[in-house]
Amino acid sequence: MEDVGNRAVGAQGLAPLQSVKDLIVIGGGPAGTAAALEARRRGLTVSIWERDRFPRHKVCGEFISAESLMILEEEISFAAYRPAVIRRSEFISPRGRVHGFALPHAARGLSRRLLDRALWRAAAARGAEMHEGEGARSVERIPPVNGRPIEWELRSVSGIKGRSLALAICAGRWWSLEGIPGPAKSGGAHGGEWFGAKAHFAKISASDAVEMYYFPGGYCGLAPIEDGLYNACCLVERGLARDASRPEIADFASWIARVSGHGALADRLRAGSQISMTVTTAPVEPARRRADHHGALMAGDAAGFLDPFTGDGISIALQSGRLAARCLAESLNGKRDSEEMAQAPPVYRGKLTEAVGRSYRLAGLLRALVRAPSWLQESVAASLPWLGPRLEARTRWRNAASNGERTSAERPAAKGARQLDAREASDLNQEPLERKLL
Ligand SMILES: Cc1cc2nc3c(=O)[nH]c(=O)nc-3n(C[C@H](O)[C@H](O)[C@H](O)COP(=O)(O)OP(=O)(O)OC[C@H]3O[C@@H](n4cnc5c(N)ncnc54)[C@H](O)[C@@H]3O)c2cc1C
């Protein structure tokens, strides 16, 4: 397997690419970069295509579970980004009652702005061919000719082509590609029932808890992130958000105070100051999706979106990205014929179901609570000190051994995380935080 090294391509004017990679990855979020990193570790040649440019904000609670942490400490200089340490989870009712529990393992808070860029750069440093700001428009399956295996041909929005033996789609919850049926149907009118929004705040009094403010029709999480900042991120029924006019939602604190009617949340946010724009996302629909299509493997949210209140979407993305790359590498390590490569999808599908099937069933039951009347929400919240840690354990990726992962007991302590390299350190110092008040 020849390593073509790390070439930054995607600038306009470059000739279309012709060399056939082992793997094309579509999407440069946690799932895509984890897939690229694992594939490189296993000696595959990889190209990865991402329509955005980093750094960029992304709607996310930015709660990094202990399970995510284990992988991130292996892949990037995670501790050097100064993530906040989160030891507790608190649920706050509209009447201001607080029910909390200690997390079984401390989590972290880090913005997706820093996290996703760090993962992207790690994949580049590992020798993947990076296509930043180069969205994939279509993929085509080229049938086997003269005993050669099936190949995939990708065409980007700007017309650049890529070819590979294997394809991993890691394009998140809502994507559209000609040649593969995706969740965003043409026209895009159909969608989920939820709307997400987030903004960063400064000057909020520090705590080591992730705070979940719940109300009929939604919830808003408040999590400490790097540099003493806070991330406020909500998920509300689209009906509640329908009249959110653009100018109004720019002031996140006032908008969520009106939508939620939650006094304690309003007080907490108004004590701080918003330092980023408000970013929004819709539609959001928690659901399991297919794990593969005609030999292409889906990972992360592309294979299914678990309710955000579980706080484990990033971990599932990282783990499933790695798992997809591992299954593909194993099928490519032999004769590289179509028969051998056809073994990857069923193996991946089975392992993915084993790892997350139960999480979806449980999260679906819990989701009903978001729509429940406040008296029912209150009585369930009162049982959280007992129930919370148990629910958390049951919505996590399972059977780590099947992913080639070590368990937490087998892992070296976090201090083993690698140091920042010179480029990362210089980038971190120059990070232009959006501290402009809105
Ligand atoms: C409101 C909300 C709060 C959440 N809070 C948390 C939390 O606190 N903790 C947690 O662990 N998880 C949380 N999640 C879930 C988490 O954000 C996702 O599970 C995670 O981002 C999935 O990673 P991914 O790589 O699969 O997808 P993404 O992070 O969405 O990455 C997919 C990438 O693919 C790119 N892409 C899409 N189409 C194309 C194309 N055609 N060509 C090229 N690139 C393309 C996109 O630009 C994107 O960068 C939350 C989600 C929501 C909606």
The ligand as an SDF file (V2000), in Angstrom:
LIG
                    3D

 53 58  0  0  0  0  0  0  0  0999 V2000
  -28.2110   20.0810   20.1350 C   0  0  0  0  0  0  0  0  0  0  0  0
  -27.1400   19.0250   20.1550 C   0  0  0  0  0  0  0  0  0  0  0  0
  -26.3310   18.8860   21.2920 C   0  0  0  0  0  0  0  0  0  0  0  0
  -25.3590   17.8820   21.3400 C   0  0  0  0  0  0  0  0  0  0  0  0
  -24.5610   17.7850   22.4400 N   0  0  0  0  0  0  0  0  0  0  0  0
  -23.6140   16.8200   22.5140 C   0  0  0  0  0  0  0  0  0  0  0  0
  -22.7300   16.7470   23.6270 C   0  0  0  0  0  0  0  0  0  0  0  0
  -22.7730   17.5890   24.5260 O   0  0  0  0  0  0  0  0  0  0  0  0
  -21.8240   15.7300   23.6590 N   0  0  0  0  0  0  0  0  0  0  0  0
  -21.7330   14.7970   22.6720 C   0  0  0  0  0  0  0  0  0  0  0  0
  -20.9040   13.8740   22.7760 O   0  0  0  0  0  0  0  0  0  0  0  0
  -22.5280   14.8700   21.5640 N   0  0  0  0  0  0  0  0  0  0  0  0
  -23.4450   15.8640   21.4700 C   0  0  0  0  0  0  0  0  0  0  0  0
  -24.2320   15.9740   20.3520 N   0  0  0  0  0  0  0  0  0  0  0  0
  -24.0480   14.9970   19.2730 C   0  0  0  0  0  0  0  0  0  0  0  0
  -22.7800   15.2820   18.4740 C   0  0  0  0  0  0  0  0  0  0  0  0
  -22.7470   16.6280   18.0780 O   0  0  0  0  0  0  0  0  0  0  0  0
  -22.7550   14.3710   17.2470 C   0  0  0  0  0  0  0  0  0  0  0  0
  -23.1030   13.0660   17.6190 O   0  0  0  0  0  0  0  0  0  0  0  0
  -21.3690   14.3720   16.5950 C   0  0  0  0  0  0  0  0  0  0  0  0
  -21.0700   15.6480   16.0850 O   0  0  0  0  0  0  0  0  0  0  0  0
  -21.3340   13.3490   15.4620 C   0  0  0  0  0  0  0  0  0  0  0  0
  -20.1280   13.4290   14.7710 O   0  0  0  0  0  0  0  0  0  0  0  0
  -20.0680   13.0610   13.2120 P   0  0  0  0  0  0  0  0  0  0  0  0
  -18.6440   13.1500   12.8360 O   0  0  0  0  0  0  0  0  0  0  0  0
  -20.8420   11.8360   12.9680 O   0  0  0  0  0  0  0  0  0  0  0  0
  -20.9170   14.2150   12.5100 O   0  0  0  0  0  0  0  0  0  0  0  0
  -20.5880   15.7670   12.4180 P   0  0  0  0  0  0  0  0  0  0  0  0
  -19.8890   16.2500   13.6250 O   0  0  0  0  0  0  0  0  0  0  0  0
  -21.8990   16.3930   12.0550 O   0  0  0  0  0  0  0  0  0  0  0  0
  -19.5840   15.8790   11.1960 O   0  0  0  0  0  0  0  0  0  0  0  0
  -20.0100   15.6150    9.8860 C   0  0  0  0  0  0  0  0  0  0  0  0
  -19.2010   16.4720    8.9530 C   0  0  0  0  0  0  0  0  0  0  0  0
  -19.5360   16.1100    7.6120 O   0  0  0  0  0  0  0  0  0  0  0  0
  -19.5170   17.2720    6.8260 C   0  0  0  0  0  0  0  0  0  0  0  0
  -20.2980   17.0260    5.6010 N   0  0  0  0  0  0  0  0  0  0  0  0
  -21.6280   16.8780    5.4820 C   0  0  0  0  0  0  0  0  0  0  0  0
  -21.9750   16.6410    4.1940 N   0  0  0  0  0  0  0  0  0  0  0  0
  -20.8140   16.6300    3.4940 C   0  0  0  0  0  0  0  0  0  0  0  0
  -20.4980   16.4350    2.1180 C   0  0  0  0  0  0  0  0  0  0  0  0
  -21.4320   16.1980    1.2010 N   0  0  0  0  0  0  0  0  0  0  0  0
  -19.1880   16.5000    1.7540 N   0  0  0  0  0  0  0  0  0  0  0  0
  -18.2090   16.7360    2.6680 C   0  0  0  0  0  0  0  0  0  0  0  0
  -18.4660   16.9500    3.9710 N   0  0  0  0  0  0  0  0  0  0  0  0
  -19.7510   16.8700    4.3900 C   0  0  0  0  0  0  0  0  0  0  0  0
  -20.0810   18.3510    7.7330 C   0  0  0  0  0  0  0  0  0  0  0  0
  -19.7010   19.6390    7.3220 O   0  0  0  0  0  0  0  0  0  0  0  0
  -19.4910   17.9450    9.0860 C   0  0  0  0  0  0  0  0  0  0  0  0
  -18.2870   18.6460    9.3730 O   0  0  0  0  0  0  0  0  0  0  0  0
  -25.1860   17.0040   20.2440 C   0  0  0  0  0  0  0  0  0  0  0  0
  -25.9630   17.1690   19.0960 C   0  0  0  0  0  0  0  0  0  0  0  0
  -26.9280   18.1750   19.0410 C   0  0  0  0  0  0  0  0  0  0  0  0
  -27.7470   18.3500   17.8000 C   0  0  0  0  0  0  0  0  0  0  0  0
  1  2  1  0
  2  3  1  0
  2 52  2  0
  3  4  2  0
  4  5  1  0
  4 50  1  0
  5  6  2  0
  6  7  1  0
  6 13  1  0
  7  8  2  0
  7  9  1  0
  9 10  1  0
 10 11  2  0
 10 12  1  0
 12 13  2  0
 13 14  1  0
 14 15  1  0
 14 50  1  0
 15 16  1  0
 16 17  1  0
 16 18  1  0
 18 19  1  0
 18 20  1  0
 20 21  1  0
 20 22  1  0
 22 23  1  0
 23 24  1  0
 24 25  2  0
 24 26  1  0
 24 27  1  0
 27 28  1  0
 28 29  2  0
 28 30  1  0
 28 31  1  0
 31 32  1  0
 32 33  1  0
 33 34  1  0
 33 48  1  0
 34 35  1  0
 35 36  1  0
 35 46  1  0
 36 37  1  0
 36 45  1  0
 37 38  2  0
 38 39  1  0
 39 40  1  0
 39 45  2  0
 40 41  1  0
 40 42  2  0
 42 43  1  0
 43 44  2  0
 44 45  1  0
 46 47  1  0
 46 48  1  0
 48 49  1  0
 50 51  2  0
 51 52  1  0
 52 53  1  0
M  END
$$$$
